[in-house]
């Protein structure tokens, strides 16, 4: 999942450099959502692993 977030971040950066603002915004939004989801799952797995 973190790999997907990084992939969408790279797509957003490339699209922003090339001037595709709509695609860059969408890809950045997807990358942000995936990264937050990854962080939440990581914290949950840390908490469950300690029990």
Buried (B, 14 or more C-beta within 10 A) or exposed (E): EEEBBEBBBEBBBEBBEEEBEEBBEBBBEBBBEBBEBBEEEEEEEEEEEEE
